[in-house]
C-alpha cells in the first residue's frame, strides 16, 4: 500500500515533534504528516491521569503503561545492575503527557557551552526568542527573558501553599545558605526555588494540548496514530520517505524530507534500523549501512539517589502532592562547573503509607552510555546501557550529592516531620554511606544504588560536522544524508543542568525555525 506524498514527515508527536509539526504547518501550502507510534487523541479525550497535574509516572495505571508508555523498555543504569524498566511517553504529547510537568530551562552555561562546541546559533542569546515564544509564563511573563503568549503555560506553586515536605526542604535549604530564587528560569539563577510546571490551573498542558490541538484543523497537517515506523527509505543518500506499520499492514509514505522526533531512546533505533549508524555494528545486526555515524553513542541521564522520608502519622501525607513543589540547584565544587547538582522533592511516594521522597542528582554529567539494536523488528525496544558514574568526575559529584542529602536529613525542619530516613537507590540501601565508607566502598555502593531521572539525551549528538562524535549539524540535518533531520533530546550535546522537557520543546521550535528559514531562501 502506498500513500500520496508529503513535504515533510515527522516521526513522533512528542515534546519536540508536536512543536515542530505545529510550527511547520503555520506556513500555507506545506503538507506535513506526523506518524506517532502510540495513540492519537484530542485533548478532550485524554485519560484523566494524563490531564491531572499529579504525575502518574510515579504510580502508573495499567492502561497508562500499556498504551501511553513502553512497558517492555528496559535499561541498565550501570554494569552492576540488572536491566529494569525505563519510562518513556508514547502517544501524542510523548513524555510531556506523562512526566512530572517540571518546566525548567537549560542553563545559560549549557546553551553557551553547546555554541562553543560547534552548535552555532544555540547560544543563550540566540535561542532566547524561541524560549520566550514557546511559553506563557503566568508569574514572570513581563520579564524580558520570559514570554507571555506562547502555547505552554508556566505556573509555580505559591510559597504559602507548599506542602509539609516542600516547606521543610525550603526552610532547611535556606538554613544551609542556599539563596531563595523565585524563578529558576531566570539567567544565573541558583538556590532553592518553586518548581515551575507546564500546567494551567489543575490541568496538565502537554505539547499535544499546547501545539497540536490548535493546529488540528489546518489543511496541511495529518496525524496518524499507532503508526510504528519500521525504517526510513532512501535512494542512494537521499531520503524518499518512510515505511511504517499501520493497523497491522505495511505502508510506504513518501516525502521530500523526514524529521525523526521519536525521543532519545527510539530516534537512534529508527536510524539504526534504517542503516544510519556505526557501520560495523549495523553489519553485525544484518542492516546494510547507508551512513557511518555514531548514532546511539553519547547516551546520558542524570545519576540520582533518593532520601526516603517516613513521615509522622499526624502529618497529612495524603495532602502531599505526588509531584514535588521545591527544587534546590547548587554547585558541588567538583571542577569548575556551576549548578552541577540538584535536589528536588518528589512528593508522596504512593505507597499507601505516610512516606515522601527527596531526590538528589548530578546535574552536569560527563559519563556516556550507548543504545544498540535488539533486532530489526520495529516493535523490539533497543538495548539501553547508560553506564552512569563511569567517569570519575560524576562519581565525585554523586558523593557530594549524597553528602548534601545527609546534611539536609540532619536539619531540624526535616527531623520534625520525618523520624525515619534512608538513602536508597535501585539496588542498595545505606543509612549513612558517605560517612562510613571508603572511596572504593562508596563506588561499589554507588554503582549498585544509582538511579536516573528519566532524562535520556545525546544519542544523535549535534555539533560541528567535522567532529567525529557528531551525528547532526546545528540545524538538525543528519550528516551525509539529504533530506533527513533529527529533532528531539537525542541531539543535545550533553544532558541539560535541568529537567529536559522544555529543552526538547525548544529543539522542536529551533529545527522548525531552521526549516522555515531555509524554505524562503
N, C-alpha and C positions, 0 to 999 in steps of 0.2 A: 504494500500500500504506500502510495506517495502523497505528498501534500504540496499545495501551492507554495511558492517561495516567499521569503520574508527578507526585509533589510537586515534585521538583527534577531538572532535567537539568544535569549538569556536562559542559561541552565541554572535554575534555582531562584526561588522567590523569597529568600530570607532577608536578613538585615540589609545586606548590600544589594542583592538582586532586585528586591522590590523597589528600592530607591532608584536604582539605575533605570529600570523599565519605566517607572513613572516619569522620570525626567526626560528620557528619550522620546516618549510619546507626547510631550508638550509641543513638539515640532510637528506641524501638519505634514502629512504625506509619508511619514516614516512608519513602516509596518514592523511591529515588534511581537514576537512570540515568546512567551515565558513558559518553560517546561519545569514543573515542580514535582519532585519525587513523592511528596506527601499530598494530603488533601487540599483542595481549593475550596474556599468558602468565603462568603461575605461576612463582614464584621458582625452583623446582627445574628449570624448563625454560629458564631464561635462558641466552643464549650464554655460553660460557666467558670471552670477552673482556669481557663485562659484569660477570660475577661477580668478576673479578680486581680487585685494588686498583691495578693498573697501568693508567693511563688510556689506553685505546686511541684517545682523541681525538687523541693525538699521531701515531699511525700506524694509522689505521682500516683494518680489513679491508674487502673489497668487500661482504661480507654485511652488516656493520655499517652501512656507508654507505648501502646501498640499502634496508635495512629499518628501521633504527633512527635514521636521520638524514634530512635533506632534501638529497639530493645536488645538486639544481638551485638551491638557495638561494644567491644572490649578494648582495654588499653593496659599496658604495663607501665606503671609510673617509674619503676626502677627495675634493675635485674634481680633485686632481692624480693620482688613481689610477684604474686600471681596476676594474671590478667583479670581485671574487674570492669564492670560497666562504666561507660563514659557517656555522659549526657550530651545530646545534640538535638536541636529542634528540627522538626520535619513538618512540612506543610507551609502554606503561605504565611509569611512573617518569620519563618525559621526559628532560630533561637530567641529572637526578640519576643516571640509569643509564649515562651515557657521559662525564660530566665528570671533572675531576681529583680529585674527592672532597673538596675542601678545605672544611672546616666552620668558617667564621669569621663571626662575627656582625656586623651593622651596629653602628657605634659609638654610644655614648651621645649624641654630638653629632648624628649622623644622626637618630636617633629623636626626640630632644627638638626638633631643628630642624623636623622634619615637624609635630610637635604645635604648634609656634609659628606655623606657616604654615597653620593651619586643619585639621589632621588630629587632631581631638580623640580622645583615647583611644589615641594611638600613641606617647606619650612612653615613655622607657625604663622608668620605674616602672610604667606602665600595662601594657606588654607582657611584663615580666619573668616573670610567672607562666606565660605561654604559651611563652616561650623555655625555661623550666625544664621545662615539660610535654612539649615535643617531643623532648627529649634524654635520653640515658642517658650522662652523662659519666663514663667509666671511670677518669679521672685526678683530676678535681676535683668529683665528684658530691656530696661532703659540704659544699661551699661554698654559702653562702646564695643565690648568684646562678647556681647550676647545678642541673640535675635529675639524678636517678639511676634513673628507671624509665620514661623515655619510649621511643618507638618507634625513634628514631635514635641508635645508639651512637656516641659520640665518643671517638676514641683519638688519641694522639700518639706519634710515634717517640721512643724514648729517646735522650738526648743521646749516650750511648756507642755507639749504633747508627747515628749519622749516617754517610752515605756521604762519600767524599772531598770532593766539591764542596760538599756541605752543611756539612761541618766547616770547610772553608776559609772559606766565607762567614760562618759563625758567628764564627769567630776574627777575621776581618777586621772585621766589624761592631763587635765589642767593642773592638778596637784603635782604631777610629774614634770611639768614645764612645757607641755605641748600647747602651742598657742591656739586660740579659738579662731577658726577660719570659716565664716558663714557660707562661703561659696568656694567649694573645692575645684570649680572650673575656672576660677579667676587665674590669670597668669601669675606664676610664682607661688601659688597657694601651698601651704603646708600646715600640718597640725590636725586638730580634731574638728570635724565638720558634720553637718547633717547630710545624709546620703541622698543625693538627688535621684528622682525616679522619673521614668518616661511613662507618666500617667496623668489622667485628668480626673480629679475627684477620687472616686474609689474604683476607677476603671483603668486597666492597662491600655496603653496605646502602642501597639506593635507597628512594624513597618507595613504590615497588611492594612492596618487601620489608618495610619497616617499618610501613606503613599499610594498603595494600590487601590484602596476603596474609592478615593476621589477620582481616580483615573479609569475606573471600570467601564464607563460608557464611551470612552474615546474610541473612534473607529480604527485607530491604528494599533490597539492593544488586544491581544488574545492570550488568555491564561489557560493552560491545560494542567490539571492536577493529576496525581497518581501516574505521572509520566517518568519512567525510570530511564535515564539516558545510558545507553549501552556504550556508545563511543562517538567521537567526532569524526566526520567524513572529510577526506582530503582528495584533491587531485594534485599530485606532487606535494609541494609545500604550501598549497593554497587550500584554505577551508572552503568546503562546499555545503556543509550542513551538519546534521547530527542524525544518528539512528537511536530511536527510543522504543521502549516497550510501553504501549498504551492499551489498557483494557486487555492485557494478555497477548497482544499482537504487535509485531514489529512495524514501526512507521519510520520512514525517512523524511525528515523535514529539511528543506533547502533554504539557505540564507547566504547573503554576501559576507556576513560577519557573525561570529559566535563569541559570546562572553560567558565564561564559566564562573558562576557565583554560587557554588554548592557548599561553600564553607571550607575551613582549613583542614578538615579531615577528608571530605568527599570530593573537593575540587581536584586535589592531586590524584585521587583514584580515577576520576574521569579522564584526566590527561594521560595517566599511565596506561589505562585500557586502550587509549587511542594511539599509543605509540610515541607519546611525548614524555621523555624521562631518561634516566640513565640507561644507555644503550645495552650494556651487558646485563643489567637487571631485567630489562624488557625481553631480551632474547631468552633468558632463563625461564621467564614466565610464558614463553610462546607467543610474544607480541612482536610484530615487525616494527622496528624503530622508524619514526618519522623525523624526530629531532632529539639529539642527545643533550639533555638538560638536567640539572639537579632537582627535578621535581620530587617532592616528598621528603627532602632533606630540610634541615634548619627548623624542625618542629620544636615549638616552645609552649610552655604554660607556666603559671606561677606556682612554685612549690609552696605548699601550705601545711599548717598543722592547727588543730583546734584545741581550745581550752574549754572543756565541758564544765558547765555550772549546774550543780544540783541545788536548786533554789529552795528556800524555806517554804513550807507548806502554806504559810499565810500570805506569801506573795501570790497575787492573782496572775499566775503564769498563763492562764488562758487569754488574758488580755495582752500578752506579749505578741506583737505581730510576728508571723513566720518569717517575714523579711526583716532585716536589720534597719536601723534608722541612723546609726552613727558609724563613722569610719575615722581612723587616725592614720595619716600619711606622715612618715618620718624618715630620717636619714640615719643609717646604721654606723657610718664611719668606715665601712669596709670599702677601700678605694676612694675615688673622688666623685662618685655618682650621688646626686641628691634624690631625695624621695624614693629611696631604693627598697622601702619596706612599707607594709600596710597592716593595720589591724582593723577588723570590722566585726560588728555584732551581726550574728546570723539570725538572731531571734529565737523563737521557740523551736525545739527540735522535733516536735510532732510525735513524741514517744509515748504519750499518754501519762506522763509523769511530769512533775514540776522541774523542767530542765530547759536550759537555753545554752547558746554557744557563742564564743568569741573566737574568731579565726585570725591567724596571722599568716602573712605570706611574704615571700621575696618578690619585690616589685620590679627590680631591674635584673633580668635573667640573662645568663651567659651560656648555660648548658643547652645543648640541642639534641633532639632525637630524630626519628625518621618514620615515614609511612611507606609501607610496601603493599603490593597486591597480594591478596589471598588467592586470587584466581581471576579469570576474565569474566566470570558471571557478574553482571551489574548488581545483582541482589546480594552479593557477598561483601560484607564490610571489609575494609582494608585491615592490615596488620599494623597496629599502632604501638610504638615504643618511644616513650618520652625521654627516658634517660635523665630524669630530674636529678639535680645535685651532682651531676658528673663533673662539673667544673668546680675547682676549689673555692673560687670567689662565691659561688652560690651556696656552698656548704657553710662558709663563714657567715654569710648573711643570714642563712637559715638559723644558725646558732644564735645570732644576735636577735632574731625574731623570737626564738624560744626564751631568751633572757628577758626580752621586753614583756612577753606574756606572763612570765614568772613575776616580774615586777608589778604588773597590773594586778595579778592574783593576790599579791600581798597588801594591796591598798584597802583601807577600811571600808570604802564605798562598796567594793565587791564582796568583802568578807561579811558585810552586814546582810546581804541578800542571798549569799551562796555559801553555806557551811561546807559544801563538798565541791572540790575542783580537781580536775585531772587533765593533763596534756595527753592527747591521743591522736592517732592517725589511722591509716588503713591497716597496718599490720603490727602495731606495737603500742603499748601504753606505758607511760612512766610518770610517776608522781612529780619528779624533780630532776629531769635528765641533765640539764645543763650544769647543775651544781655538783652532781655526784659522779659524772662520767669523764673519763679521759677523752682526748680528741678522737682516738681510734674507736673507743666505745660509743661516743656520740655519733660518729659517722655511721657505725653499724645500726644504731637506733634510728638515725635519720633516714637511711635508705629503706629501712623496714616500715617506717611510720609515715613518711611524707605522702601527702595527697596533692591534689591540684585544685584549681579554681574554675575549671571548665572554660578556660580562655585560650583554646588552641589557636596558634598563629604561626605564620612564617614559612609554610611548606611550598610556596611558589614565590620565593623571595624577589622583591623589587629592588632595583638598583641600576648602577652603571652597566650598560650592555657589555663592557669589556671585563667585568668581574666574573670569574668562572663559577661563583656561587649564586649567580643571579638567573632567574627564570623569566621575569618580565621587566620591561622598561618602566619609567615613571608614568606612562600613560596606560599601563596595564597590558601592553602588547607582548605576547609571547615571542621570545627571540627566535628568529629564523623561520617563523610561520606567518604567512599573510592571512589576515582576517580573523585571528584568534587572540582573545584577551582573557585575563582573569581579573575579577573584581570582588574581593572579599578579604577577610582577615588573613588569608593564606599569603597575601603579597607583602604583609608587614615585615620589614627587615628584622625587627625584634618585637616581642610582645610588649605592649604599652605598659607604662607605670600606672595602670588604671584598669578597671573593667573594660572589656573590649567592644561592647555593643555600639557605643556612639562612634568609635573609630571605624567599625565595619560599615556603618551608615555613611560616614564621611568618605570611605573608599568608593561606595556606590555613587555618591554625588560627584566625586573627583573624576572618576573614569567617565561618567556620563558627560561631564563638562568638557573633557578632552575630546570625546567622540563628536559632540555637537560643534565644537570649535573646528575640528578637522573637516566636518561636512560643509562648512562655509568657506573653506579655502580652496 
